[in-house]
């Protein structure tokens, strides 16, 4: 029988890698953009005097 050490952060690291890969694929490649342009995903925001909501 092989003993495997439990690493509780392993699942979090895997999720982080998947999210990074997903977000990297959704952006326009940097070589086609001006370096001063900030790449962010599209979102619909509603702003009131008290809050900003998605």
GUVEX-957882 format. One record per atom (N, C-alpha, C): residue number from 0; residue in one letter; x, y, z; atom name. Coordinates in pm, 1 decimal, padded with zeros to 6 digits, always signed. Layout:
<lovexs>
(lovex NUM; 'A'; (X; Y; Z); 'CA')
...
</lovexs>
This chain:
<lovexs>
(lovex 0; 'X'; (+00085.1; -00117.8; +00000.0); 'N')
(lovex 0; 'X'; (+00000.0; +00000.0; +00000.0); 'CA')
(lovex 0; 'X'; (+00089.5; +00124.0; +00000.0); 'C')
(lovex 1; 'X'; (+00051.1; +00222.9; -00079.7); 'N')
(lovex 1; 'X'; (+00126.5; +00346.9; -00090.6); 'CA')
(lovex 1; 'X'; (+00056.5; +00454.9; -00009.2); 'C')
(lovex 2; 'X'; (+00131.9; +00523.2; +00073.6); 'N')
(lovex 2; 'X'; (+00077.2; +00634.3; +00151.0); 'CA')
(lovex 2; 'X'; (+00096.6; +00763.5; +00072.7); 'C')
(lovex 3; 'X'; (-00009.2; +00842.8; +00067.4); 'N')
(lovex 3; 'X'; (-00004.2; +00970.5; -00002.7); 'CA')
(lovex 3; 'X'; (-00030.3; +01080.4; +00098.6); 'C')
(lovex 4; 'X'; (+00060.2; +01177.3; +00103.1); 'N')
(lovex 4; 'X'; (+00045.1; +01287.1; +00198.0); 'CA')
(lovex 4; 'X'; (-00066.0; +01380.4; +00150.1); 'C')
(lovex 5; 'X'; (-00156.7; +01415.9; +00241.3); 'N')
(lovex 5; 'X'; (-00267.0; +01504.8; +00209.8); 'CA')
(lovex 5; 'X'; (-00216.3; +01647.7; +00198.3); 'C')
(lovex 6; 'X'; (-00248.9; +01711.5; +00088.3); 'N')
(lovex 6; 'X'; (-00215.5; +01851.7; +00068.4); 'CA')
(lovex 6; 'X'; (-00347.0; +01926.4; +00049.3); 'C')
(lovex 7; 'X'; (-00397.5; +01993.8; +00154.3); 'N')
(lovex 7; 'X'; (-00528.0; +02059.9; +00143.0); 'CA')
(lovex 7; 'X'; (-00528.8; +02173.8; +00041.0); 'C')
(lovex 8; 'X'; (-00413.8; +02227.9; +00004.4); 'N')
(lovex 8; 'X'; (-00407.0; +02339.2; -00090.7); 'CA')
(lovex 8; 'X'; (-00404.2; +02291.6; -00235.4); 'C')
(lovex 9; 'X'; (-00389.7; +02162.6; -00257.1); 'N')
(lovex 9; 'X'; (-00379.8; +02110.4; -00392.9); 'CA')
(lovex 9; 'X'; (-00504.3; +02143.0; -00475.4); 'C')
(lovex 10; 'X'; (-00622.8; +02128.3; -00418.1); 'N')
(lovex 10; 'X'; (-00746.2; +02158.3; -00490.6); 'CA')
(lovex 10; 'X'; (-00756.5; +02307.7; -00520.7); 'C')
(lovex 11; 'X'; (-00717.0; +02392.0; -00426.8); 'N')
(lovex 11; 'X'; (-00720.7; +02536.1; -00450.4); 'CA')
(lovex 11; 'X'; (-00624.2; +02575.1; -00562.0); 'C')
(lovex 12; 'X'; (-00507.2; +02515.5; -00563.0); 'N')
(lovex 12; 'X'; (-00410.0; +02544.1; -00668.8); 'CA')
(lovex 12; 'X'; (-00463.7; +02500.9; -00805.2); 'C')
(lovex 13; 'X'; (-00531.6; +02386.7; -00809.8); 'N')
(lovex 13; 'X'; (-00588.2; +02339.3; -00935.5); 'CA')
(lovex 13; 'X'; (-00697.8; +02433.8; -00984.1); 'C')
(lovex 14; 'X'; (-00782.0; +02480.5; -00893.8); 'N')
(lovex 14; 'X'; (-00887.8; +02574.4; -00930.7); 'CA')
(lovex 14; 'X'; (-00827.9; +02705.6; -00979.6); 'C')
(lovex 15; 'X'; (-00723.8; +02753.4; -00911.8); 'N')
(lovex 15; 'X'; (-00658.8; +02877.3; -00952.9); 'CA')
(lovex 15; 'X'; (-00599.0; +02864.8; -01092.9); 'C')
(lovex 16; 'X'; (-00534.9; +02751.1; -01122.0); 'N')
(lovex 16; 'X'; (-00478.4; +02730.0; -01255.6); 'CA')
(lovex 16; 'X'; (-00587.9; +02728.9; -01361.8); 'C')
(lovex 17; 'X'; (-00701.7; +02664.2; -01331.1); 'N')
(lovex 17; 'X'; (-00811.7; +02658.9; -01427.1); 'CA')
(lovex 17; 'X'; (-00870.1; +02797.3; -01451.3); 'C')
(lovex 18; 'X'; (-00886.8; +02876.5; -01346.3); 'N')
(lovex 18; 'X'; (-00938.6; +03012.7; -01362.1); 'CA')
(lovex 18; 'X'; (-00841.5; +03099.4; -01440.3); 'C')
(lovex 19; 'X'; (-00713.4; +03086.8; -01411.6); 'N')
(lovex 19; 'X'; (-00613.6; +03163.8; -01486.2); 'CA')
(lovex 19; 'X'; (-00616.7; +03128.3; -01633.6); 'C')
(lovex 20; 'X'; (-00628.2; +02999.5; -01664.6); 'N')
(lovex 20; 'X'; (-00633.2; +02956.1; -01803.8); 'CA')
(lovex 20; 'X'; (-00759.2; +03008.6; -01871.9); 'C')
(lovex 21; 'X'; (-00872.8; +03004.7; -01801.1); 'N')
(lovex 21; 'X'; (-00998.5; +03054.6; -01856.3); 'CA')
(lovex 21; 'X'; (-00990.4; +03203.9; -01885.0); 'C')
(lovex 22; 'X'; (-00938.1; +03282.3; -01792.2); 'N')
(lovex 22; 'X'; (-00929.2; +03426.5; -01810.9); 'CA')
(lovex 22; 'X'; (-00825.9; +03462.8; -01916.5); 'C')
(lovex 23; 'X'; (-00716.6; +03389.9; -01924.2); 'N')
(lovex 23; 'X'; (-00615.8; +03417.6; -02027.1); 'CA')
(lovex 23; 'X'; (-00672.5; +03394.4; -02166.6); 'C')
(lovex 24; 'X'; (-00757.8; +03294.0; -02182.0); 'N')
(lovex 24; 'X'; (-00814.6; +03263.1; -02312.6); 'CA')
(lovex 24; 'X'; (-00921.0; +03363.4; -02354.2); 'C')
(lovex 25; 'X'; (-00984.9; +03431.5; -02257.9); 'N')
(lovex 25; 'X'; (-01093.7; +03523.0; -02290.9); 'CA')
(lovex 25; 'X'; (-01044.9; +03661.8; -02327.8); 'C')
(lovex 26; 'X'; (-00918.0; +03690.8; -02306.4); 'N')
(lovex 26; 'X'; (-00864.0; +03822.0; -02338.2); 'CA')
(lovex 26; 'X'; (-00805.7; +03824.8; -02478.5); 'C')
(lovex 27; 'X'; (-00799.2; +03942.9; -02533.1); 'N')
(lovex 27; 'X'; (-00733.2; +03962.8; -02662.0); 'CA')
(lovex 27; 'X'; (-00582.9; +03951.1; -02639.1); 'C')
(lovex 28; 'X'; (-00510.8; +03885.0; -02726.6); 'N')
(lovex 28; 'X'; (-00365.8; +03872.7; -02707.5); 'CA')
(lovex 28; 'X'; (-00298.4; +04009.5; -02695.2); 'C')
(lovex 29; 'X'; (-00203.5; +04019.7; -02603.7); 'N')
(lovex 29; 'X'; (-00138.4; +04147.0; -02572.7); 'CA')
(lovex 29; 'X'; (-00060.3; +04202.0; -02690.5); 'C')
(lovex 30; 'X'; (-00010.1; +04115.9; -02779.9); 'N')
(lovex 30; 'X'; (+00070.5; +04164.5; -02891.2); 'CA')
(lovex 30; 'X'; (-00011.7; +04249.3; -02988.2); 'C')
(lovex 31; 'X'; (-00145.2; +04233.9; -02986.1); 'N')
(lovex 31; 'X'; (-00230.8; +04310.0; -03076.1); 'CA')
(lovex 31; 'X'; (-00281.5; +04438.9; -03012.5); 'C')
(lovex 32; 'X'; (-00246.7; +04463.5; -02887.3); 'N')
(lovex 32; 'X'; (-00299.4; +04578.4; -02816.1); 'CA')
(lovex 32; 'X'; (-00190.7; +04678.9; -02783.9); 'C')
(lovex 33; 'X'; (-00233.6; +04800.3; -02762.8); 'N')
(lovex 33; 'X'; (-00144.0; +04902.6; -02710.0); 'CA')
(lovex 33; 'X'; (-00111.6; +04864.6; -02565.2); 'C')
(lovex 34; 'X'; (+00009.9; +04882.3; -02523.7); 'N')
(lovex 34; 'X'; (+00052.2; +04842.8; -02388.3); 'CA')
(lovex 34; 'X'; (-00020.0; +04922.2; -02279.1); 'C')
(lovex 35; 'X'; (-00074.0; +05039.9; -02311.0); 'N')
(lovex 35; 'X'; (-00143.6; +05119.6; -02210.2); 'CA')
(lovex 35; 'X'; (-00288.0; +05072.6; -02190.2); 'C')
(lovex 36; 'X'; (-00335.7; +04983.2; -02277.1); 'N')
(lovex 36; 'X'; (-00472.6; +04933.9; -02267.7); 'CA')
(lovex 36; 'X'; (-00481.4; +04825.4; -02161.2); 'C')
(lovex 37; 'X'; (-00575.0; +04836.9; -02068.4); 'N')
(lovex 37; 'X'; (-00593.3; +04737.4; -01962.4); 'CA')
(lovex 37; 'X'; (-00697.7; +04637.4; -02009.4); 'C')
(lovex 38; 'X'; (-00663.6; +04510.2; -02004.2); 'N')
(lovex 38; 'X'; (-00753.7; +04405.2; -02049.6); 'CA')
(lovex 38; 'X'; (-00841.8; +04358.9; -01934.8); 'C')
(lovex 39; 'X'; (-00972.3; +04370.4; -01950.5); 'N')
(lovex 39; 'X'; (-01067.9; +04324.0; -01850.5); 'CA')
(lovex 39; 'X'; (-01184.2; +04255.7; -01921.4); 'C')
(lovex 40; 'X'; (-01245.2; +04157.1; -01857.4); 'N')
(lovex 40; 'X'; (-01361.2; +04092.9; -01919.0); 'CA')
(lovex 40; 'X'; (-01481.6; +04187.9; -01918.6); 'C')
(lovex 41; 'X'; (-01572.2; +04169.4; -02012.7); 'N')
(lovex 41; 'X'; (-01691.9; +04252.7; -02020.9); 'CA')
(lovex 41; 'X'; (-01785.3; +04223.1; -01904.1); 'C')
(lovex 42; 'X'; (-01849.2; +04326.4; -01852.3); 'N')
(lovex 42; 'X'; (-01945.2; +04309.8; -01744.1); 'CA')
(lovex 42; 'X'; (-02049.5; +04419.6; -01754.6); 'C')
(lovex 43; 'X'; (-02172.1; +04388.0; -01715.8); 'N')
(lovex 43; 'X'; (-02277.5; +04487.4; -01711.9); 'CA')
(lovex 43; 'X'; (-02290.9; +04535.3; -01568.0); 'C')
(lovex 44; 'X'; (-02266.9; +04663.2; -01546.0); 'N')
(lovex 44; 'X'; (-02273.3; +04720.8; -01412.7); 'CA')
(lovex 44; 'X'; (-02385.8; +04822.0; -01406.0); 'C')
(lovex 45; 'X'; (-02448.5; +04828.1; -01290.2); 'N')
(lovex 45; 'X'; (-02549.1; +04930.5; -01265.0); 'CA')
(lovex 45; 'X'; (-02502.9; +05010.2; -01145.1); 'C')
(lovex 46; 'X'; (-02496.7; +05141.0; -01161.6); 'N')
(lovex 46; 'X'; (-02447.5; +05227.2; -01055.1); 'CA')
(lovex 46; 'X'; (-02561.5; +05314.8; -01005.3); 'C')
(lovex 47; 'X'; (-02579.1; +05314.6; -00874.2); 'N')
(lovex 47; 'X'; (-02673.1; +05406.9; -00809.8); 'CA')
(lovex 47; 'X'; (-02592.2; +05497.1; -00718.8); 'C')
(lovex 48; 'X'; (-02657.4; +05585.3; -00651.2); 'N')
(lovex 48; 'X'; (-02583.8; +05676.7; -00562.5); 'CA')
(lovex 48; 'X'; (-02521.4; +05603.0; -00444.0); 'C')
(lovex 49; 'X'; (-02574.6; +05483.4; -00410.7); 'N')
(lovex 49; 'X'; (-02524.1; +05409.6; -00295.0); 'CA')
(lovex 49; 'X'; (-02436.7; +05290.1; -00330.7); 'C')
(lovex 50; 'X'; (-02465.9; +05223.5; -00443.3); 'N')
(lovex 50; 'X'; (-02397.1; +05098.3; -00473.6); 'CA')
(lovex 50; 'X'; (-02362.9; +05085.3; -00621.6); 'C')
(lovex 51; 'X'; (-02277.1; +04991.1; -00648.3); 'N')
(lovex 51; 'X'; (-02248.7; +04945.4; -00783.9); 'CA')
(lovex 51; 'X'; (-02274.8; +04795.8; -00783.6); 'C')
(lovex 52; 'X'; (-02364.2; +04748.6; -00870.5); 'N')
(lovex 52; 'X'; (-02398.2; +04606.3; -00871.5); 'CA')
(lovex 52; 'X'; (-02379.1; +04548.7; -01010.4); 'C')
(lovex 53; 'X'; (-02358.5; +04417.5; -01012.4); 'N')
(lovex 53; 'X'; (-02338.6; +04344.9; -01137.2); 'CA')
(lovex 53; 'X'; (-02470.4; +04290.1; -01185.0); 'C')
</lovexs>
